[in-house]
Structure formats: structure tokens, C-alpha cells
Amino acid sequence: MTGCVILFPIAITFYFTWWFIHFVDGFFSPIYAQLGINIFGLGFITSVTFIFFVGVFMSSWVGASVLGIGEWIIKRMPLVRHIYNASKQISAAISPDQNKQAFKEAVIIRHPRIGEYAFGFITSSVSLQSYSGQEDLYCVYVPTNHLYIGDIFMVNSKDVIRPNLSVREGIEIVVSGGMSMPQVLSTLDPHPHLHAIHTDRGGASRS
């Protein structure tokens, strides 16, 4: 059992890495096959190089203009625009550009009962105006059984707990089902009612 526990993550990592190499290699390897060149990995290197130069080009104002025109055309196609918008939101969630990230911050909210907490991500903020005054709210996205399937909660900004976790660390916790949760979560902003959240190995939280 100890050997299985040690080898399982290695095997999974190797399998998905091998699958990814074959997947990316398949973009250009048929072209090389037509030319009579059969070198494994050449298509992968070509694909990675192509992706790199696309990123460099799109970072310039010329590339941004071309991308803007392309998006304008795609957003006027009946079915394609919905697929494009959904995939763009997914890529924006893990974008290295902090100004374009869909997930602004990894946070913790009280849900569904007092004493229980849910892990989520701030996606936007809104001001709720009523006769009693104005209330600042955060849109907190709480994933359920998948990173991009979940619920949205409107939470008062004072009730949002900010742990010492980055967005990438938060995504890793969600994908791993809470198994990568650290033993102690410290809050970045002081709360008189909460200084740290301790977690056990099962991922359950207690104050």
C-alpha cells in the first residue's frame, strides 16, 4: 500500500504529461509526416514555439487590434460566440495577467450555516443601494463538484475572510478536493472573531 501511495501520483503525472505531449505534438506532426519527416517530439517543439510567438504577437498593439477584430466577428456568430465566450472565461480565470483574471482573490465565506465555511473566489464587486443606505457586496463564486460548476453568493464585503492564499493555490485546493489545504490558514486582514482557521487532514474546517 505504501508503494501504491508513492507511485500513484507519479503514474498520474507521467500519464497526463505523456498525453499532453502527444496531444500538442499532433498539431504539426501530420504536416511533417506529409514531408517524410518522422521525428517524435518535433511537432511538440513546433507547437510550443508557435504558441510562444502567438503570445508575443498578441501582446503588441498590432496583435491586440487583430484579436479585437477577430473577436468582433466571432461574437456575431450565433452558436460559435457562446462557445468562445465560455472558453474565454475559463482561460481568463487562470490568466497570468492579474488585470484580466476572472478570479480576483481566493476567499472564505460562512456557508451554509454558522460555524461552517466555504472556499470561493471573488469575481466582481457591486454596490447595493436601498432606502436604508448603500451596502458593498462581493460576488463570491463557490465551486461545487468541478472548478467551473458552482454557485454565486452575494456577500457583504465585511463578511469575506481573506486567507493568505493566492488564486493559483486556491484553484489547486479545489481541484485536489481540499487535500492540498494547509494545516493553518492565516487571515490577511484582522477579524475580531477569527484569527486563523485550522484544518484537519480530511479538509473539514473549524474555528
C-alpha positions as a printed NumPy array, in Angstrom:
array([[  0.   ,   0.   ,   0.   ],
       [  2.876,   2.366,   0.714],
       [  4.299,   1.667,  -2.726],
       [  0.902,   2.355,  -4.333],
       [  0.558,   5.632,  -2.445],
       [  4.015,   6.726,  -3.626],
       [  3.679,   5.528,  -7.234],
       [  0.082,   6.662,  -7.866],
       [  0.76 ,  10.435,  -8.154],
       [  3.902,   9.713, -10.186],
       [  1.953,   7.485, -12.594],
       [ -0.868,  10.027, -12.94 ],
       [  1.607,  12.846, -13.572],
       [  3.502,  10.774, -16.137],
       [  0.279,   9.711, -17.893],
       [ -1.132,  13.212, -18.265],
       [  2.258,  14.633, -19.268],
       [  2.631,  11.932, -21.942],
       [ -0.931,  12.546, -23.129],
       [ -0.314,  16.308, -23.297],
       [  2.878,  15.827, -25.328],
       [  1.058,  13.573, -27.808],
       [ -1.885,  15.993, -27.976],
       [  0.267,  19.051, -28.695],
       [  2.558,  17.052, -30.976],
       [ -0.471,  16.125, -33.092],
       [ -0.956,  19.713, -34.244],
       [  2.077,  19.793, -36.545],
       [  3.25 ,  16.168, -36.756],
       [  0.842,  15.383, -39.685],
       [  2.491,  18.189, -41.651],
       [  5.937,  16.738, -41.025],
       [  4.598,  13.267, -41.894],
       [  3.497,  14.569, -45.299],
       [  7.025,  15.876, -45.818],
       [  8.508,  12.482, -44.927],
       [  9.946,  13.661, -41.594],
       [  9.115,  11.292, -38.727],
       [ 10.842,  12.618, -35.612],
       [  8.913,  12.24 , -32.37 ],
       [  8.684,  15.474, -30.444],
       [  9.34 ,  17.725, -33.444],
       [  5.653,  18.573, -33.703],
       [  5.55 ,  19.288, -29.957],
       [  8.527,  21.667, -30.178],
       [  6.958,  23.381, -33.2  ],
       [  3.619,  23.748, -31.38 ],
       [  5.224,  25.221, -28.258],
       [  7.265,  27.637, -30.39 ],
       [  4.131,  28.626, -32.322],
       [  2.183,  29.242, -29.089],
       [  5.055,  31.335, -27.717],
       [  5.224,  33.585, -30.773],
       [  1.418,  33.93 , -30.796],
       [  1.634,  35.183, -27.203],
       [  4.403,  37.636, -28.106],
       [  2.47 ,  38.89 , -31.13 ],
       [ -0.818,  39.291, -29.25 ],
       [  0.99 ,  41.27 , -26.524],
       [  1.737,  44.02 , -29.055],
       [ -0.783,  46.657, -30.14 ],
       [ -0.913,  45.161, -33.634],
       [ -1.801,  41.718, -32.252],
       [ -4.371,  43.242, -29.889],
       [ -6.006,  45.008, -32.835],
       [ -6.118,  41.792, -34.871],
       [ -7.552,  39.918, -31.869],
       [-10.171,  42.61 , -31.356],
       [-11.323,  42.337, -34.97 ],
       [-11.424,  38.542, -34.741],
       [-13.491,  38.679, -31.529],
       [-15.867,  41.186, -33.121],
       [-16.517,  38.727, -35.953],
       [-16.852,  35.697, -33.655],
       [-19.283,  37.452, -31.297],
       [-21.697,  37.912, -34.179],
       [-21.887,  34.212, -34.969],
       [-24.992,  32.618, -33.367],
       [-23.537,  29.405, -31.889],
       [-19.803,  29.992, -32.003],
       [-19.942,  33.109, -29.82 ],
       [-21.307,  31.176, -26.823],
       [-18.57 ,  28.549, -27.083],
       [-15.919,  31.254, -27.45 ],
       [-17.205,  33.315, -24.513],
       [-17.322,  30.275, -22.216],
       [-13.81 ,  29.131, -23.152],
       [-12.506,  32.681, -22.806],
       [-13.874,  32.927, -19.269],
       [-12.133,  29.668, -18.386],
       [ -8.798,  30.874, -19.748],
       [ -9.22 ,  34.26 , -18.052],
       [ -9.673,  32.544, -14.691],
       [ -6.084,  31.289, -14.72 ],
       [ -4.575,  34.096, -16.797],
       [ -1.117,  35.248, -15.626],
       [ -2.267,  38.829, -16.278],
       [ -3.555,  39.994, -12.887],
       [ -5.688,  42.707, -14.502],
       [ -7.654,  40.194, -16.578],
       [ -8.141,  37.366, -14.094],
       [-11.73 ,  36.224, -13.657],
       [-10.862,  35.061, -10.133],
       [ -9.705,  38.208,  -8.36 ],
       [ -8.967,  36.69 ,  -4.967],
       [ -9.307,  33.439,  -3.025],
       [-11.571,  33.929,  -0.003],
       [-13.573,  32.081,   2.651],
       [-17.231,  32.767,   3.479],
       [-19.607,  31.429,   6.121],
       [-21.794,  28.896,   4.329],
       [-24.206,  27.189,   4.671],
       [-24.546,  27.512,   8.46 ],
       [-22.865,  29.413,  11.277],
       [-19.629,  27.634,  12.145],
       [-19.215,  26.183,   8.634],
       [-17.143,  27.745,   5.896],
       [-16.96 ,  27.528,   2.112],
       [-13.969,  28.203,  -0.089],
       [-14.558,  30.536,  -3.054],
       [-13.206,  33.197,  -5.371],
       [-14.127,  36.87 ,  -5.716],
       [-15.187,  37.555,  -9.314],
       [-16.554,  41.101,  -9.044],
       [-17.924,  43.722,  -6.643],
       [-21.218,  45.623,  -6.573],
       [-22.883,  48.339,  -4.505],
       [-26.436,  47.55 ,  -3.396],
       [-28.441,  50.751,  -2.921],
       [-31.665,  50.71 ,  -0.903],
       [-33.723,  53.004,   1.341],
       [-31.603,  52.018,   4.332],
       [-28.384,  53.062,   2.612],
       [-25.643,  51.557,   0.481],
       [-24.064,  48.149,   1.042],
       [-20.838,  46.981,  -0.605],
       [-21.087,  43.373,  -1.807],
       [-18.698,  40.881,  -3.371],
       [-19.696,  38.268,  -5.92 ],
       [-18.112,  35.121,  -4.49 ],
       [-18.016,  32.066,  -6.734],
       [-18.085,  28.806,  -4.763],
       [-17.179,  25.72 ,  -6.875],
       [-19.097,  22.511,  -6.265],
       [-18.039,  19.258,  -7.949],
       [-15.982,  20.999, -10.622],
       [-13.932,  24.191, -10.819],
       [-16.281,  25.806, -13.343],
       [-19.568,  24.458, -11.99 ],
       [-20.704,  26.133,  -8.811],
       [-22.838,  28.734,  -7.053],
       [-22.563,  32.515,  -6.824],
       [-23.181,  34.255,  -3.491],
       [-23.601,  37.972,  -2.871],
       [-21.689,  38.534,   0.364],
       [-21.134,  41.704,   2.34 ],
       [-17.539,  42.845,   1.996],
       [-17.172,  42.818,   5.802],
       [-18.14 ,  39.139,   5.956],
       [-15.489,  37.98 ,   3.472],
       [-12.456,  36.329,   5.063],
       [ -9.199,  36.727,   3.139],
       [ -6.703,  33.889,   3.761],
       [ -3.018,  34.011,   2.918],
       [ -3.569,  32.122,  -0.363],
       [ -3.066,  33.113,  -3.97 ],
       [ -5.638,  32.358,  -6.686],
       [ -3.467,  29.551,  -8.058],
       [ -3.196,  27.972,  -4.602],
       [ -6.964,  28.258,  -4.26 ],
       [ -7.518,  26.518,  -7.599],
       [ -5.143,  23.74 ,  -6.52 ],
       [ -7.144,  23.245,  -3.322],
       [-10.42 ,  22.983,  -5.271],
       [ -9.023,  20.603,  -7.892],
       [ -7.484,  18.356,  -5.218],
       [-10.757,  18.189,  -3.292],
       [ -9.22 ,  20.007,  -0.328],
       [ -6.342,  17.561,   0.101],
       [ -3.747,  20.275,  -0.583],
       [ -5.254,  22.534,   2.095],
       [ -2.584,  23.771,   4.522],
       [ -2.935,  22.85 ,   8.195],
       [ -3.319,  26.503,   9.249],
       [ -4.876,  29.344,   7.255],
       [ -3.995,  32.828,   8.458],
       [ -6.12 ,  35.833,   7.519],
       [ -4.592,  38.83 ,   5.778],
       [ -6.96 ,  41.341,   7.381],
       [ -7.625,  41.234,  11.144],
       [-11.055,  39.967,  12.254],
       [-12.042,  40.237,  15.917],
       [-13.987,  36.975,  15.57 ],
       [-11.477,  34.975,  13.56 ],
       [ -7.672,  34.931,  13.602],
       [ -6.938,  31.584,  11.977],
       [ -8.796,  28.635,  10.552],
       [ -7.342,  25.236,  11.412],
       [ -7.965,  22.326,   9.054],
       [ -7.595,  18.614,   9.652],
       [ -6.394,  16.074,   7.134],
       [ -9.905,  15.417,   5.829],
       [-10.357,  19.008,   4.74 ],
       [-13.078,  19.833,   7.335],
       [-12.716,  23.282,   8.902],
       [-13.227,  24.508,  12.442],
       [-12.674,  27.904,  14.017]])
